[in-house]
């Protein structure tokens, strides 16, 4: 089986080359048959934004890597650049990276929401998963990984592919916060990147470890992304939005930790403080 060159290069560089003969490689290695990014959409977008902010639309590898505080020869940078191209945000020609029309729109405050939603469906694997799972709540991670493997991803890469897929889906607004269904957002749906500036700066750094950038929390990346949506104390958090968030979080905890035959269902609702003339509702 043959994997797209960009994926194979990024994957081998980040994981480290295996020491084996050519004969061993032919016998042992199983490459993916379907294109997919190793880096999530949010990190790919920050790469496009760096091109837009620093160069107005086009730059060279070494310049961009320096702006991102990464090495142009490093596996993390190459995987991030490859992801940006798979999402349709950039074109690459002879070491020059240029924003596509979609990439420019994704960096635009007005057009960005719809552009990010469109970019999510550009990777081949994500289109397959959306055709297969769209309109329904995503199954638990092991089930997603089985479908990813069935789509043509190497068994050794299915977990990483699943993590990038779920983080990208949340960021692009494809996980409905009310129902938890995997569905394309309307044009007005906002990519879930409205974090405080210091959080955005942290994400623009050397990321790409594949563990969700969770500040030491050993949680599934899907839960990490939802936790990032909790607003600051001084910003307030009204009851209706809080209930929707907790329902979404509880549903995804169930998807991750429960088996298909014995899911845990939680009843989350708002209760007013009991008084003489009021009852919880």
C-alpha positions, -999 to 999 in steps of 0.1 A, spaced: 0 0 0 12 35 -8 8 65 14 9 101 1 44 114 2 37 143 26 21 119 52 49 93 50 76 120 53 60 137 83 52 105 101 86 90 97 104 122 107 83 127 139 83 91 150 120 86 141 132 63 112 131 26 119 164 8 116 158 -20 91 169 -33 58 150 -26 26 138 -61 25 125 -58 61 108 -25 52 89 -41 24 78 -70 45 69 -51 78 57 -16 70 21 -10 63 14 25 48 -19 43 47 -40 43 16 -59 74 24 -47 110 29 -50 124 64 -33 151 85 -12 143 115 -18 178 129 -52 192 137 -70 221 119 -64 247 146 -26 243 143 -28 243 105 -48 275 107 -22 292 129 4 284 103 -18 301 76 -24 331 99 14 335 104 18 337 67 -10 362 64 2 384 93 39 384 86 41 382 48 7 391 35 1 358 18 34 342 6 68 333 22 96 308 23 99 278 46 127 292 67 109 324 73 77 307 84 95 282 106 112 311 124 79 329 130 65 297 145 97 292 166 103 259 149 130 244 126 122 242 89 139 208 89 120 194 119 93 168 117 67 189 136 70 218 112 68 196 82 37 178 96 21 211 103 28 224 68 15 192 53 -17 195 73 -22 231 61 -19 219 26 -43 190 31 -69 213 46 -66 235 15 -52 265 33 -18 268 14 -1 258 -18 36 248 -17 59 253 -47 97 249 -44 99 259 -8 75 288 -12 42 287 7 13 307 -6 -22 311 9 -50 298 -12 -83 317 -16 -97 294 11 -67 301 33 -72 339 30 -108 335 38 -100 314 69 -78 342 82 -105 368 76 -127 378 106 -159 378 86 -154 349 62 -133 328 86 -161 307 101 -175 294 69 -140 289 55 -128 268 84 -159 246 81 -151 241 44 -115 234 51 -124 206 76 -138 185 48 -108 188 25 -87 159 38 -99 126 22 -102 108 55 -125 134 70 -148 134 40 -151 96 43 -159 99 80 -184 126 75 -202 106 48 -202 77 72 -209 93 106 -224 127 97 -257 135 115 -251 112 144 -232 115 177 -196 102 172 -191 67 186 -164 60 213 -128 64 202 -121 26 196 -151 25 172 -138 57 154 -104 41 151 -119 9 136 -136 30 110 -105 50 103 -85 18 98 -113 5 75 -109 37 55 -73 28 47 -52 43 76 -23 22 89 -31 5 122 -1 21 138 -14 56 129 -51 52 136 -50 67 171 -31 97 160 -54 102 130 -84 99 153 -71 125 178 -64 150 150 -98 143 135 -117 149 168 -98 180 177 -104 194 142 -141 186 143 -146 204 176 -125 234 164 -144 237 131 -178 236 149 -188 201 136 -198 188 171 -231 205 179 -229 217 215 -266 211 221 -270 176 207 -234 164 204 -241 153 168 -214 154 142 -228 178 116 -216 206 94 -222 240 111 -242 267 94 -224 296 79 -228 316 111 -213 289 133 -181 300 149 -148 280 149 -141 271 186 -110 292 189 -122 321 210 -96 315 236 -78 342 257 -48 356 238 -23 339 260 -38 305 251 -36 313 214 0 323 218 7 290 236 -9 270 207 12 289 181 44 277 197 60 244 190 30 222 195 25 190 175 32 165 203 0 147 195 -11 145 231 -36 174 230 -14 201 245 -32 195 278 -8 212 303 -1 178 319 -37 165 320 -38 130 307 -72 132 291 -85 124 257 -79 154 233 -117 157 228 -122 165 265 -93 189 265 -108 209 237 -141 211 255 -124 222 287 -108 250 268 -142 264 260 -149 272 297 -149 310 300 -130 330 325 -147 338 358 -150 375 350 -167 368 317 -197 351 332 -214 319 320 -252 319 318 -272 289 329 -284 278 294 -249 278 279 -236 261 310 -261 233 308 -254 227 271 -217 225 278 -221 200 307 -244 179 286 -219 179 257 -191 171 281 -210 143 298 -220 128 265 -184 127 253 -172 113 286 -197 85 280 -184 80 244 -148 77 257 -152 56 288 -184 35 283 -188 5 262 -214 4 234 -237 -20 254 -237 -2 287 -236 36 283 -240 58 313 -267 85 308 -267 116 330 -296 139 336 -282 175 336 -306 203 343 -308 237 360 -323 238 395 -332 271 412 -323 276 448 -354 263 467 -374 290 484 -408 290 501 -426 297 468 -403 280 443 -395 244 434 -365 230 415 -372 227 378 
